[in-house]
Amino acid sequence: MTANRTYRAAAVLLLSGISAPALAQADAAEPTGGLSEIVVTAERREQNLQDIPISATVFSGEELQKKGVTNLNDIQQVAPSIAINTFNRSTFINIRGVGIAQSAPTSNPGVAYYIDGQLIPHEQFIGHSFYDIESIEVLRGPQGTLTGQNSTGGAIYVRTPNPNFNETSAVGDFSYGNYNRVRAMVAGSFGGEDVAMRLAYVHEERDSYTRNIAANAQSQPGNLNMDALRANLRFRGADGRLNINLRAEYFNVQTDNNAVKRRGDTVSTDPFVIQEDARSYQDQAGYRVSGEVRYDLSDSVQVRSLLSWQDGYTHDQTDGDRTATALAVPANLPTSGANRALYPGRVSRGDTVFETLLAEVNLLSTGDGPLNWVVGGFLMDEDVPVTLLRDNRNTRDFLISSSDIITHAKNTSYSMFGQVNYFVTDQLEVLVGGRYSWDKQVYTRFAAAGPALNPPAVGTASTEQLTGKIGVNYHFNDNGMIYLSASKGYKAGGVNLTPNTPNFIPERNFVYEAGFKTELLDRHLRLNGSLFYSDYKDIQLSSLVGGLPVTQNALAGRAKGGELELTGQFGGLSFNAGVGYLDAKFANSACISDTNAPGTDAGCPANLRFVPKDRVLPFSPEWTVNAGVQYTFALGDVDVTPRVQWSHLASQYATPFPSVNTLVPGRDLFDARLTLDFGTKYKLEGFINNIGNKKYVATQIQNSSSADGGIIYGAPRTFGVRLKVEIGK
């Protein structure tokens, strides 16, 4: 039996073995040494995960540590139906085959990402706050009737710890590993009667997994040096009705850019050996400040408001040909297309700035009655200036621009949303939610792959959409629930970066879902599952034209699948398993551009390629599977916990055009760790990730005129030690 059939059979057996009567069999008594309650905020109030009708995977900060999750990319190894790809400046998240795969100042992510309620609207800055975490919630399916920005694929909520009143505590988390990886995080909380503060700082550095062997090498792409600082100042009123959180965060990440293996490289067959002569670097820095106010108008009604300002930039330089041998265009020749083909050496430099104002207000019920409701409004107003310069006369460092791309995007978004949940009986609950969104883009091109435009070219796009959700939930006696829902997600249309390229229209996703949640065996065993069908309209796909990302609308797609997650706790033994199945295909044929193999297919307009019906959607791995087991036992005064875990991510394509240049092959990764808990203060851990030293492709990069496409390989075997110290808890 093939691996694919094995995974399919396992999922079918697990799903078919659960019936409604079985869901109701668990004892409602309090657990004895069983699983702890998981608190989530997906519906704008603190609730038990088992009580919300959403397919979700939730991790506490302690669970993230146990599973070795140290960055956003690791989430795909412990949660089903999620694929994460990091390249160039950005981290792209796809859930159930829905998301985004290219960075552009006018694009919107299909998966919304939040930190302490603040939307991070662009994928360039979502991975820099992965430290001092209280919990992470991964929500699958359209979101938008309860908070923030609309999304077609799902949402990820990151919560950081609040400082506690009348408490002083501190924590230190220190790691050292091979490739000279050093990570140090310290955090401290200081709380008085009505005022409290928490400060957290992290420093991380690591040498590249890849060696640049060029004799004239200027950099070693793939290294990392990051610093980040976060502060949370919390106030409460004397009567407890008023709560204020003032938050601020600064981050600075410096690398020698991405370590990209050139396709067809004849220098070395080793995936971790490259040859580049240009000085490559990437600097990302920025800050976020926000104020959140919660006020209890009564015992059953609360008002919440959030105001946020975000300012971040990316500055980078790239070896455009990814070799150490290409020649520059001679000074006595023009930098025409013909000469650039004869002399392919080039260096590109880019600057992108994001200045974003966010505001949100909610009015929500907080009582225990049968009726629960949320209404709110959301505003986003941002400016995104972009400068891309290409130098075809120098191959090692940028000196002179031979092609300028200078643009400015103005993005605004307004929305009103709300949801009502009503218990018809003690067990039967119905919900209705809706959202109306207005989105507008004004995009100005001052220079487009050449001389300045006089006057500048201005493009505008305005879209609006009604989305919503309806559902029926049946709650068992403290043991779980079954639910049915239908929801619609929306991603705004916009303006493309290249001249004479049409605007793209909104993307919509209609999802029908059935699921269950249950706890069995006196709450020692938790089993949650879901099945879904997705009707995906006007899919926004990204490509590169003239070195710039453009968004084009394919026709439609259909996806079906499901997730099943199991967690168990029996004394010192604990285990977890998750499986996601996805069948995501184009529902119609389409003609779109192909960055990696440009051309014209029969029946398509010039420079467009044909995508047939039933071709697999990009970034849609058929199977995502994870499992882990650990056992804690006492050795004298020390609790010893060995843990092993496995993750499987099936193959996926980076574009709608299957080829060796777009395939991201499937992979199986095994990790192990050993934790020694010395009591209330100290934990010491040894870890090995990718035990088998699996060489795997993490990302395929598309070709462009500013940098040849290539391959980014995932991390090889890494190992090290970690020490955690807690004081005052």
ABEGO torsion letter per residue (X at the ends): XBAAAAAAAAAAAAAAABBAAAAAABBABBBBGBBBBBBBAAAGBBBBAAABBBBBBBBBAAAAAAAGBABAAAAAAABBGBBBBBBEABBBBBBGGBEBABBBAABBBABBBBBGGBBBABAAAAAAABBGBABBBBBBEBBGAABEBBBAAEBBBBBBBBBBBGBBBBBBBBBBBBGGBBBBBBBBBBBBAABBBBBBBBBBBBBBABBBABAABABBBGBBBBBBBBBBBBBBBAAGABBBBBBBBBBBBBBAEBBBBBBGBAABABAABBBBABBBBBBBBEBBBBBBBBBBABAABBBBBBBBBBBBBBBBBBBAAGBAABBBBBAABBBBAAAAAABABBBBBBBBBBBBBBBBBBBBBABABABBBBBBBBBBBBBBBBBBBBBAABAABBABBABBBBBBBBBBBBBBBBBBBBBABAABBBBBBBBBBBBBBBBBBABBGEBBBOBBBBBBBBBBBBBBBBBBBBBBBGAEBBBBBBBBBBBBBBBBABBGBBBBBBBBBBBBBBBBBBBBGGGABBBBBBBBBBBBBGBBBBBBBGGBBBBBBBBBBBBBEBBBBBBBBBEABBBBBBBBBBBBBBABBBBBBBAABBEBBBGBBBGBBBBBBGBBBBGBBABBBBBBBBBBBBBEABBBBBBBBBBBBBBBBABABBBAAABBBBBBBBBBBBBBBAEAABBBBBBBBGAAGBBBBABBBBBBAABBBEBBBBBBBBBEBBBBBBBGX
